[in-house]
Amino acid sequence: MIADLLRRAVARTRWWVLRERAVVAATWVAVRVLPPRPTAVVHGEPDWEGNAVEVLKGLVRRYPGQVVWLRDASTPSDAELLGDVPAGRVRAVRTRSLAALRVCARAEVTFFTHGLVTAVRPPASRLVVNLWHGDGPKATTGLPRCRSTVAVAATRLWGDYKADLFGLRPQDVAVVGNPRMDSARDRPAAQTRERLGLPAGGEQLVLWLPTFRRGGNQNVSFTNGLPLSQALEARIVVPEGVRLVVKPHPMDSDDYAGLGATVLTDRDLLRAGVTLPQLLGAADALVSDASSAWVDYLGLARPVGFFLPDLDAYGAARGYNVPDLREVLPGPVLGDPEAVSRFLLDVREGTARPPAGYPALARIGHQGAVPVTDRLFDWLDDYQSARGRRRLFTGPPSPR
């Protein structure tokens, strides 16, 4: 019986590999044979991934052709994610469908965040933009299908890293920031706090964004070290006048409830209609680690502390993409809960230094001034002109 199950598993795996290779080969031929249509395709993972959502909003404003959104689910709704978008301006297509393959084969411009099965090496007639999902010091392994014309970065340091990672030239990387940060402008900080049931005033709000040590999703699982709840011998003492809020990574399976922080999940944010950049904008300071989220936060010029009790162990398990992590962290490295408590006290007293007080800020070369999405479109149009192609994002939306 076990042998039979193994044979079936091998057969299914072989069929899946052959199918994926067939899709890739067919797409490679199609984008070179079929003439492109005035269509822009966007795929984020998950559907509400901030970079993809902000690019969709921007396309509605600046791209005159059809806008197609590759989606895997019907919730949250288009209106919840995109706001007041005119009817018919965005067409939703299920990601894994023949319709998606057809539209990707003919689209003149495609954006994705975590790879796309049709993201083959593009010809000059197509513009394929790898938005990715942030910059940061974690080593990247197991790349999905992500061949593109251009990649996007928020720092010069990790822009160069992405050029090497994705097989691009440095001039093929748009170092403009992450479009998702544009959503931080949509709502005042006090309203964001109110929606999440947090004090609108009187307390300093410190957001803790740890990356996952163990976790995964429906497709993969990861073990990058001992979970923080098991590695720490004491909880964080939060001083009076400070509210510490932890928002775990979507893949994180750890339980932070006993570590001294208020826990907010992705589901809590979605239920409240709040994006992660809006939560970042509502925070007076940030605690993070090897996560990419702190890079986005640099644009707010507020203090950042790096809680890395497992700095060496995490580096051995996951790996860093820089020789010395400490050299690129624009804030204090906090080695234990007591150090975090002291950082929280500094935030309350107004003595915590902002990133500009650390040489690392200049080393990484952060570029993230909003509006990022419009700056990205301007950069892409200049890039198109430089390679002798048509500018795509200068015309008004066509009537629908």
Phi, psi and omega in degrees: 000316180296319179298322179294318178297320178296319179298320179294319180297316179297318180296318180293319178298316180297318179296319180295317180296316180297319180296316180296318179296322179295319179296315181298314181296317180295321179294318180303317179290315186299317184288349178259340182258317183279138177289142181290150176252159178287072183225137175246129181248138178231133176225119174243153178227112001287184183304327184267016178305129192298319180299318180294316182297316181292325176294321176301313178300318180294321179298322178300324180282323196238350182253124186280347182272194179283140178248124182243132180248115175279118186233151177254345184218165180261352179234143353298161183286165177302318182296321180295324184269322187260347180077216187275073179263132180304142181302135177088352182284334179237123179257124180270134178228136180295135189301305182267081181208162177295326178298321179294318178297318181295315184290324178293326181291337184249350184293139178278340178215136182226138175238138175214162183247328186230026183095159182207135186299333180268007181278075176269176177299116188277148172282174182294341182283352181238147173247114180244123187245118176272096180293332186055196184223037173124165174253162176160173189274359178290135175294142181259127180228160175060053183299137172283184177292113188211033175292139185206168173280321188221148169240160182243141179218162178251355179220152176293322181301305183277349168293317176295322178298318180292325177302314178293317184297318186259007177069040180246165171278155177305325181286356176266006180250123179273101180271082185235347185112177178262124182306331184302336182292345178297331182292342179296340180276350190283343185210138176298151182302321182297323178291322177299314179298318181297317180298329182265004180073027179257153180302130181282344180196166177093334178239146171280125179265118177247122182263131179250119180239086178277146170280166184280145169260321174226143179161200181159192175223200184291346184254325186220162173227153184228147170227104182243033180126180181284133177305145184300324181297335179266335184277336184271137180268349181215158176275163178280129177271114183267119183290157177300140181092003180231137171246117178264122182240126178255131174243100183295156173300145180304332181269357187286132177256004183286158178248111184263005188300330185263012186258007175098010183238154169282131185260128172238131180256172174303322179297321177298318180295315180297319180297325181273354183069037183242133175271161177298317176300327176293322176294320175302317181294338180272353184268138178279339178199167184229143168242128180213199181209246177269007178297157175277349187296326183293336178295318176299321184293339182302330181295344180270351176057039178245159187300143176230130172246148186245103182274101184228070177293343181242037186308309182286319181295319179293321177298322179289325183279312183260316181097146176249153180263014176232151182296320182225107184301320183300332182289344184242015180257111182275058180179173182288143173273121184256115189268347182204170181303327179297321178294324176297317179299321178293322178296318178298321178294320177298321178297315180298321183277354180077019182255359178287129184284139174286169182304329181298344179277006183235136180300336182300330182299317178290327182295321184274339175065060182290137176225106183208024181295135178275153004278122183288318186299315179294322177295324177295314180297320177298317179298316181295321178295319176296321179296317178299315180298319182295332179259015174075026180247170184285139173290139190250339193241032183251345184268157177288154178302139177287147180295146181236000000 
